[in-house]
Amino acid sequence: MTSEKEKNSIGNRMARYGRVSTTMAGLAARVAGEKYLGIDIKRDDHARQLTEALGNLKGPLMKVGQILATIPEALPPEYANDFLTLQSNAPPMGKSFVRRRIKTELGADWQRKFKEFDQEAIAAASLGQVHKAVTHDGQNIACKLQYPDMQSAIEADLNQLKLLFSIYGRYDKSIKTDEIYAELSERLREELNYTLEAKYEKLYAYMLRDEANVHVPDIIDDLSTSRLLSSTWLEGEKILNFKGAPLEDRNQIAMNMFRAWYVPLYYYGVIHGDPHLGNYSVREDHTINLMDFGCVRVFPASFVGAVIDLYRSLQNNDIEQSVHAFETWGFKDITKEQVEILIEWARFLYGPILEDKIRPIGEVTNGIYGREIAESVHTKLKKLGSGVQIPREFVFMDRAALGLGSVFLHLKAEINWYQVFNEMIEGFDEKTLHQRQADALEKFDIAQSI
């Protein structure tokens, strides 16, 4: 017999299916009309309507829209442009709802566990909201509380995402999206597990322990569960507040951001997969706070080695080494023409570290970092007719590179990125990284099949 809880979950999921399906059905009809009936669907207008619908739905699909917008090969440019406007501004749960949720996580006497707890959320996002609280020893903390029934929302939205990819796949066969879907699915499901996120947060504090200019919150274990995550409160300003700061200050902030993301990658094979502007802040001394560890990706040492191999291949115009790097990443059966197009994209991503000089990261086209080259690459792949299967590991690596590049552009940072990168990878050794990674994951009881 189905329990009341299961009935509610099924009911919530079916209701969400209905709302999302209506949005996707409209997209399917318009794309089919354009492809088979020659009807102009006015993509800009339709993309705007679709974005508004996804924004109103909130939840995981809104987050997926944001992610897809930063993977240039995943969606037509009109849709990617508008999806970038999706904001994590879901209306917060009311006080009575918050009290019920906290009681479920910490028990009926939950209020006694805090000296103070602000029941008004200070921030609301796609999967949960944040409350400020004070412990009995006077420590300010942030409590991230997951919205109810997010598991149902995730599963409903992932099914609709599969439909969206299917629709687009019939329209445009240049990019195969199977692995993109698999990666997004796994990462989104992981984001629901705050126990895992707490482990990742501790892992990051460990990996960045020698980085004096990067700060990671400490987890408050006895006030955390699988759906409530409590950590120390870190004061800081939004990074965009520093756009008008002196160049020296902007460069320092950019360098701190670079270290925060790439020390874990090149020393431990781990990357923070969500370079969202809300996930870091800047202190008065221009050191940075790194937050929100729900989306973390662990890579095999060979994958990180291939990042460096591709860099060397671009320096030396060595096509064979480029192919080796792409194949190590998981690209399969790629043709000579596809390799040439992929190298064009790689030269854009690696551009700032190929020139031994002080320079900005690049330029913004139509408000999006990398949009012009991405459209060029996409058009060329489409003309070839045979699709490229994007490997799973590539999804968040690509996203992180573009996301960080966008941050550096906001700051108008001018740095010799060539020197910075080469200092980072000096003495790199896959075996050393593999052992260092294995030790760190074991230390924090993080299971990874890599």
N, C-alpha and C positions, 0 to 999 in steps of 0.2 A: 504494500500500500504506500502511496506517495505521501510523504510528510508535508505538514503545512509550510515548513521552510522551503522544501523542494518545490511545492506548488508556487510559492511566491517567487522563487528564483526562475522557474520556468515561465511564469507570467511576465516577470520583468524582462526576461530575454526575448520573449515573443513580442512584447510591446516595442522593444528597441529594434528588433528585426523589422517591424512594420515601418518605423520612422526612417531607419537607414535605407530599407529597401525602396521606399518611395523616392528617396534622393537618387539612389543608384539606377532605378528603373528609368528615371528621367534622363540620366546620362546615357544609358544603353539605347534608348529610343533616338536620342539626338545623334549619337555616333553612328548608329545604323542608318539613319536618314541621310547623313552626310556621305557615308561610304557607298550605299546601295541605291539611293534615290537621287543623289546629286544635290541634296538640300544643304544650303549654307547654314551651319548652326551658330554662326557668330560666336566663336569660341571665347573671346574676351568676356562677352556678356554672360555666357553660360558658366564660365569658370567662376565669375563673381557670384552667381546664384548658388553654385555648388559649394563654394567656400562659406557663404552665409549659412547654408543648411548644415554643413559640418560644424560650424562654430556654434550653432544653436544646440546641436546634439551634445556638445562637450565630450568628456570622457576620452577613451583610448583612440577612437577614430580621429578625433581632432589632433591628437598627438602624432598619429600616423601621417596625417596630412602635412604636419610641420616637418616630419622626418623626410617624407618623399620629396618635399620641395628642395631639400638640400642634396638629393641624389639626382644630378642632372639628367641621367639616362633613363630615369624611371617613369617620367610623365611628360606629356607635351608641354612646351614652354609656357603657353598661356595659363595652364592649370598650375604649374609649379610657381609661376609668378604670384598668383593670387593665394595659393596655399601658404605662402610665406607670411601672409597677414594674419593667419590663425593665431590667436593669443590664448594663453593659459589664464582665462579670466572667468572660469565657471563660478556661478553664484555659490557662496559658501553655505554650509549647513547651518540651520538655526541653532540657538543655544540648547533647546530641549533635545534636539537631534544629537548634538554634540555630547550632551550628558549621557544619553543612552549608549552612544558608541564607546565612550571612554569607560563606562561601567562594564560593558561587555569585555573590554580588553584588560582592565585593571581591577575589576571587582566592585562591589557595592560601596566599599569604603575608599574609593579612588581619590576623593578630595583630600583625605587625610595624608595622602602621599605627597602632596605639594604644599608649600607655604602659600603660593599664589598660583592661580591658573586662569588666564584670560579666555573666557568662553567665546569671545569674538575672534574669528580668524583674522590673522594679519596678512595672509596670502592664501589664495585658492587657485589650484591648478587643475589639470585634466584628470588626475587619479586620486587626489586627496587635497587636504588643506593644512595650513601650519598655524599653530597657536603658540603664544609666548607664555612661559611659566617660570616660576622660581622654586627651587628646591629648598628644603628645610635648612640647608647650610648656606643659603643666600646666593646660590649660583643661578644665573639666568640661563634658561634652556629653551630650545625650540622643539615642539612636539608635532610631528607630522602624522595626521590621522587620515587613514584611507577611507574614501567614501564607501558606503555599503554596497554590496552586490557587484563589485567591480569585476569579479570573475565572470559573471553572466555578461556584463557589458563587453569585456575583452573577447569572449567567444563569439558573441553576436557580431561585433565589429570586424573580427578577423574573417568571418565567413563573407561579410560584405566586401572586405578588402580583396578577397580572392575573386569575387565577382568583378570588381573594378579592374583588376589586372587582366582577367579573362576578356573583358570588353575591350580594353586597350590593346591586348595581344592580337585580337582579330583585326584591329585597325592598323596597328603598327608592329611589324614583326622584327624590328631592328634589335630590340633588347628582349631577352627571355627573362621572365620575372620570377620563375619558380624559386630560385635560391634567395632572392630578395624577400619574397613572402615568408620563406622558412625562417630567415634570420629575424625579420620583424616580429614574427609570431613568438619565437623563443625569447627574445629580449623583452617583449611586452609582458609575457607571462611571468618572467623573472621579476619585473618591476613591482608585481603584486606582493612579492615575498620580502617583507621588511627585515626578516631575520637574516636573509642573504645580503640585503643592502647594508645591514649593520656590519657584517663580516667584511664587505668590500670597503666600507668606510674605515675600518680598522686597518685593512690592508693598505689603503692609500696613506694613512697616517704613518705607517711603517715605511713604505717605499719613499716617502718624501721627508723622512725624519731628519735628513741632513740639509734640507732646503729651508734656510732661515727665512726666505721671502715668500714662502707658501704655507698657509695654515689650513688644517683640516679639523673639523669639529670632533670632539670626543663623544663616544656613545655612552648614554646612561642606561646600562643594562637592565637595572631593576625597574625602569619605567618604560621599557620597550617590549613589544610583542611582534607577532608576524604581521600585524596591521596598525601598529603604533610605533613610531620611531622617535625616540627622544635623544637629543644631543646638545652639546654646549652651544650657547648663543654666540655668534661671531659678529661683531659690529663692523660695518663697512658701508661705503657708498656705491651706487651704481657706476659701472665702468663708463657709461656714456657721459657721466658728469665731468669726466676728465678730457673730453674731446678738445677743450680749449686750453688745457694745461700747457706749460712750456714743453718743448720737444724732449728735453732731457727726462722729464717726468714721464711723458708718454712712452718713451723708449724703455724706461725702467719697468713700467707696468707690463709692456709687451713682452719683455724678457722674462718677467716672473710668470706670465701666462705660458710662455714657451716651455719653461722648466716644469711647470705644473703638469703639463700634458705629456711631454716627451721624455722626461726622466723615467717615469713608469714604463713607457713603451720600449725604449732602447735598453733599459737595464733589467726589466722584468717581463716584457712582452704583454703589458696590460695597458688598455686605453680607456679613458672616460669618454663614452659614446654620445654624450649630450652637451655639446658646447653651446648651450643656450645662455643668453645674456643674463638670465636670472640665476644662473648656477655659480656665479662668482661675484665677489664684491671687493672693493679696494679700501684698504685702511689709510689712516692719515699719513703713515710713513711710506705709502705706495706699495707695501707688500699686499698680497692678495689672499682672499679666503676662497677655497674651493669647496663646493657643496653639492648635495644631491647625487648619490651614488647608485641610483636605481638601474642605470644603464651602463654597465661595465663590460668590456669585451677582453677576453684573454686569448692571445694568439700563440700558436706554436712558434718556437724559436726560428724555425725555417721560414716562416712567413715574414718575421721581422728581418731576417737575413736577406730575403728577396727584396724588401724595401730598399736596402742598401745596394744590392746587386743591380736593381733597376737604375738607381742613381749613377752608379759607375758606368753602366751601359750607355746612359745618355751623355755622360761626360766624354766617352770614347767612341760614340756612334757605333756601338757594338750591337747589331741586331740580334745575333745569336744569344747574347747574354740577356737582352730584353725579353726574348721569347722564353728563356729559362726562368726568368723572374715571374713572368705572367703565368707560366705553367705551375710554378711553385705556389703561387697564390690560388690556383684552382681553375684558371681559364683552360678550357679543353677544346681541342680540335680547331684552334684559331688559324685562319688562313693568313697568307702574307699580306693581303690587303687589310684585313682586320687588325693585324699587328701594327701596320703603319698608322692606322687611325688611333689605336690605343696609345701609341707612342706620342701622337700629337696631344692627346689629353694628358699624358704623363709629363710632357715637356712644360705644359701649363702649370701643373701642380708643383713640379720640381723647380720651376723657373727661378724663384728667389734664391735657391741654394746652388744654382749652377753658375752664378756670376759672383766673382770675388770683388764685391764693391758694396758700399752703403747704398741702400735703395729701399723704397717702399715695397710692400708685398705685391701690389699690382693695382688694377683699376676695377671700378664697379661699373657694370653695364646695366642700364635700366634698373638700378637699385640692387642688383644681385651679383655677388662675386662669382666670376667664372661662367656667367650665363652665355656670353657671346661664343666662347670656345666650346661650351657644352652643346649649344645649338648646332654649331658647325660639325662637331663630332657625330651628333645624333643624325644629322642629315646625311652624312657620308655613309654611316652604317646602314641607314634605311635604303640608300641607293644600291648597296651591295646585295640586298635581298635576303641574305642568310643571317639569322639572328645570333647575337653573342650572349652566352650564358654568363651573367654576372655572378662570381663566386660569393658565398655567404660572407666570408671574412672581409670582403672588399666594401660591403655596405657601410659599416660604421667607420671604417678607416677613411673612406672617401668623405663621409659626412664630417668627421672631426677635422680633416684637413681644410675643407671649405669653411667650416664654422670658425676655426681659429683664424684663417685668412681674413674672414670678414671682420673679426674683432680687431686685428692689426690694422685693417683699412680704416675702421672707425677711429682708431687712435692716431692714424696717419704716422705710424711708427716708421722710422728710417734707421735700419740696422744692417750690418754686414751679415746677412743670414747664412752666407756661404761659410764664414768662419765659425759662426755659432753651431751650425749643423755638423761641420767636420770635427769640431772639438767634442761634440756629443757622441759621435760614433767612433772616435779614435779607440783602437784596440778592441773593437767589437768582436765577440766570439760566440757562436751559436751554442756551443756546449756549456760555456760559462753562464749564458743567459738561461738556458734550460734548467741548470742546477739551481741557480738563484731563484728562478720562478717556482720550481718545485718546492723548495724550502719555504718560501713565503706563503704559498697556497696551503701547505701542510700546517704551518704555524697558525693559520686562521681557519683551519678546517673547511677549506673551500674545495669542493670536488669539481674537477674539470676534466673532460675527456678530450684532450688535445693531442 
